[in-house]
Amino acid sequence: MPFFPMRPFRGRALLRPNNIREMCEEAAAGVWVMQPKLNGDRVGLACVDGKVYVQNRHGGCYRFKVHNAPDFLALPNRTCFDGEVFKGNFYPFELLACNGKSFLMAEAHERVRLAKDMTQILGHPWLFDPPSLAWIMRRSANLPMFEGVVLKRAHSRYVMLGSDTQSSTGWMKRLWR
């Protein structure tokens, strides 16, 4: 850190049942890794030499208290996540590095699996299992905690961006309207 995290481009709104079914079929076929889009603040969290650093998506320090940040010190030194802060707690959705080993070149599904493993080690809830078609169709029942889904090309690498306004071609955000 600091870096500009992968930033999804905005796809079509989640409005039409046929489009939602098609998206779910593509995810089931392994084209996409699909995760619920938590309605929080996007941050990177890193544990380095006994300290926790939280960075916003614009490359600066996150200015609000992250209540569960000290919990991450139980993980190996030089561990870094991409995730969301929601109601004052950090929820990682991808592992970027652990014990100094980078996972930026690992495929999206592997980075997600590793993040899930780490949250289980900490006893934290995992909020990013692939949503079902029924979950997506419920739309407003998922608001305000979730605002849609993020789709990541299943075999994509984690490519840090050149600015906080640049969008990735490997990640797509689809929101309810």
Number of C-alpha atoms within 10 A of each C-alpha: 13 14 17 22 27 21 22 18 16 14 13 13 14 21 15 10 12 10 13 19 16 12 18 20 14 14 18 13 10 13 16 24 24 27 19 25 20 24 16 19 16 22 26 29 28 24 23 16 10 13 13 19 17 26 21 21 22 16 17 14 14 19 9 9 11 17 12 13 19 12 12 23 18 11 16 16 19 19 21 30 24 25 21 22 25 15 12 15 14 25 27 26 25 25 27 24 21 20 13 13 11 14 19 17 14 16 17 23 19 17 23 22 14 18 25 22 14 20 18 12 12 13 10 15 11 15 17 20 14 17 15 12 15 10 12 23 17 11 18 14 11 16 13 12 15 18 22 24 21 23 23 25 19 18 17 18 19 21 15 14 15 12 14 15 11 15 17 18 14 20 23 21 22 21 20 18 10
